[in-house]
């Protein structure tokens, strides 16, 4: 008897969702920063656009999936740093470093983190990304305030807020430079001496 032609196995829904998000992130890594369309995304995965919409109600929801991944990855790492019991300045340096390491390893997601990939997308995505940056800055405020208290600073809360604001601007600046250079100028370039200045 002749063998039946092999049928293409459809991956389980959870796997397909991950594949869609991974492919979207990869497409955002392309130099030049072209806007990713659902048609191009579907073509890359070799499915129909309708197949994409079986897993995500909209393209905005796909971007939300990426933001959720960024948020859970970074906050998990930062919680581990906080639980380490290290000195405040060491924790502050580690927090700044892990955000920049994550951005460097995931260029497409770095474009989401800077808002560059969200410019022509739904407004709520920018709001969600801004909320994550605020959460990161709050974590930095707490460790810098602890550092100021340990040094018996007269106004530890003010000192903590100012230092966190400078550190957050440094992180964003490094990520923007990475995106604008088409991923050639790395976020972690000369990071140790920069951290020494930021957390001293």
C-alpha positions as CSV (number, residue, x, y, z in Angstrom):
1,X,0.0,0.0,0.0
2,X,1.2,3.5,-0.8
3,X,2.1,5.6,2.2
4,X,-0.1,8.6,3.0
5,X,1.7,12.0,2.6
6,X,2.8,13.3,6.0
7,X,0.4,15.9,7.4
8,X,1.9,19.0,9.0
9,X,1.3,18.7,12.7
10,X,-0.2,21.8,14.2
11,X,1.6,22.8,17.4
12,X,-0.5,23.1,20.6
13,X,-2.0,26.6,21.2
14,X,0.5,27.5,24.0
15,X,3.4,26.6,21.7
16,X,2.0,28.5,18.8
17,X,1.6,31.6,21.0
18,X,5.2,31.4,22.1
19,X,6.3,30.9,18.5
20,X,4.4,34.0,17.4
21,X,5.9,36.2,20.2
22,X,9.5,34.8,19.5
23,X,9.1,35.6,15.8
24,X,7.7,39.1,16.5
25,X,10.7,39.8,18.7
26,X,13.1,38.5,16.0
27,X,11.5,40.7,13.4
28,X,11.9,43.7,15.6
29,X,15.7,43.0,15.6
30,X,16.0,43.9,11.9
31,X,18.1,47.0,11.4
32,X,16.2,50.0,10.1
33,X,13.2,49.5,12.4
34,X,10.5,48.8,9.8
35,X,7.0,48.5,11.3
36,X,6.1,44.8,11.6
37,X,2.8,44.0,9.9
38,X,0.6,40.9,10.8
39,X,0.9,39.9,7.1
40,X,4.7,39.8,7.3
41,X,4.6,38.0,10.7
42,X,2.2,35.4,9.3
43,X,4.4,34.9,6.3
44,X,7.5,34.4,8.4
45,X,5.7,31.7,10.5
46,X,4.1,30.3,7.3
47,X,0.6,30.5,8.6
48,X,-2.4,32.7,7.6
49,X,-3.2,36.0,9.3
50,X,-6.4,34.3,10.5
51,X,-4.3,31.7,12.3
52,X,-2.5,34.5,14.2
53,X,-5.9,35.9,15.3
54,X,-6.8,32.6,16.7
55,X,-4.2,33.1,19.4
56,X,-4.2,36.9,19.8
57,X,-7.2,39.2,19.3
58,X,-5.1,41.9,17.8
59,X,-1.5,43.0,17.1
60,X,-1.6,45.1,20.2
61,X,-2.3,41.9,22.2
62,X,0.9,40.4,20.7
63,X,2.9,43.4,21.8
64,X,1.3,43.0,25.3
65,X,2.5,39.4,25.3
66,X,6.1,40.7,24.8
67,X,5.7,43.4,27.4
68,X,4.5,40.8,29.9
69,X,7.5,38.7,29.2
70,X,9.9,41.7,29.7
71,X,8.1,42.6,32.9
72,X,8.1,39.1,34.5
73,X,11.8,38.5,33.4
74,X,13.1,41.8,34.8
75,X,11.0,41.9,38.0
76,X,12.0,38.3,38.8
77,X,15.7,39.2,38.4
78,X,15.3,42.3,40.6
79,X,13.4,40.4,43.3
80,X,16.3,38.0,43.4
81,X,18.8,40.9,43.7
82,X,16.7,42.4,46.6
83,X,16.6,39.0,48.4
84,X,20.4,38.6,48.1
85,X,21.1,40.7,51.2
86,X,23.9,42.5,49.4
87,X,24.8,46.1,50.3
88,X,22.5,48.8,48.8
89,X,25.1,50.0,46.3
90,X,25.8,46.5,45.1
91,X,22.1,45.8,44.6
92,X,21.7,49.1,42.8
93,X,24.6,48.3,40.4
94,X,23.2,44.8,39.8
95,X,19.7,46.1,39.0
96,X,21.1,48.6,36.5
97,X,23.3,45.8,35.0
98,X,20.5,43.2,34.6
99,X,18.2,45.6,32.7
100,X,21.0,46.5,30.3
101,X,22.1,42.8,30.0
102,X,18.5,41.9,29.1
103,X,18.3,44.7,26.6
104,X,21.6,43.6,24.9
105,X,20.6,40.0,24.7
106,X,17.1,40.8,23.3
107,X,17.5,43.6,20.8
108,X,13.9,43.3,19.5
109,X,12.6,43.6,23.0
110,X,14.9,46.6,23.7
111,X,13.0,48.4,20.9
112,X,9.8,47.7,22.8
113,X,11.4,48.9,26.1
114,X,12.5,52.2,24.5
115,X,9.0,52.6,22.9
116,X,10.6,52.7,19.5
117,X,8.7,49.6,18.3
118,X,5.4,51.0,19.8
119,X,5.3,54.4,18.0
120,X,2.6,53.5,15.5
121,X,0.9,50.9,17.7
122,X,-1.9,51.2,20.3
123,X,-1.5,54.0,22.8
124,X,-2.1,51.6,25.8
125,X,1.2,49.8,25.0
126,X,3.2,52.9,25.6
127,X,1.3,53.4,28.9
128,X,2.1,49.8,29.9
129,X,5.8,50.1,29.1
130,X,6.0,53.4,31.0
131,X,4.4,51.7,34.0
132,X,7.2,49.1,33.9
133,X,9.9,51.7,33.8
134,X,8.2,53.4,36.8
135,X,8.3,50.1,38.7
136,X,12.0,49.7,38.0
137,X,12.7,53.3,39.1
138,X,10.8,52.7,42.4
139,X,13.0,49.6,43.1
140,X,16.1,51.8,42.5
141,X,14.7,54.6,44.8
142,X,14.4,52.1,47.6
143,X,18.0,50.8,47.4
144,X,19.4,54.3,47.0
145,X,17.4,55.5,50.0
146,X,18.8,52.7,52.0
147,X,22.3,53.7,50.9
148,X,21.6,57.3,51.9
149,X,20.3,56.2,55.3
150,X,23.4,54.0,55.9
151,X,25.5,57.1,55.1
152,X,23.4,59.2,57.5
153,X,22.3,61.6,54.7
154,X,20.1,64.4,56.0
155,X,17.4,63.8,53.4
156,X,17.6,60.1,52.4
157,X,14.3,60.0,50.5
158,X,15.3,63.0,48.3
159,X,18.7,61.6,47.8
160,X,17.3,58.2,46.8
161,X,14.8,59.8,44.4
162,X,17.4,61.9,42.7
163,X,19.9,59.0,42.3
164,X,17.2,56.7,41.0
165,X,16.1,59.3,38.4
166,X,19.7,59.6,37.2
167,X,20.1,55.8,37.0
168,X,16.8,55.4,35.2
169,X,17.8,58.1,32.6
170,X,21.2,56.3,32.2
171,X,19.4,53.0,31.5
172,X,17.1,54.5,29.0
173,X,19.9,56.5,27.3
174,X,22.0,53.3,26.9
175,X,19.0,51.4,25.4
176,X,18.1,54.3,23.0
177,X,21.8,54.5,21.8
178,X,21.7,50.7,21.2
179,X,18.5,51.0,19.1
180,X,19.7,54.1,17.2
181,X,23.0,52.5,16.3
182,X,21.2,49.5,14.8
183,X,22.4,47.5,17.7
184,X,26.1,48.2,17.2
185,X,26.7,50.4,20.4
186,X,26.2,47.9,23.2
187,X,24.3,48.9,26.4
188,X,27.0,47.3,28.5
189,X,29.9,49.2,26.9
190,X,32.3,50.4,29.7
191,X,29.6,49.5,32.2
192,X,31.7,48.9,35.3
193,X,33.3,52.4,35.5
194,X,29.9,53.9,34.7
195,X,28.3,52.0,37.5
196,X,31.1,53.0,39.9
197,X,30.1,56.7,39.2
198,X,26.3,56.0,39.5
199,X,26.3,54.1,42.8
200,X,29.4,55.5,44.6
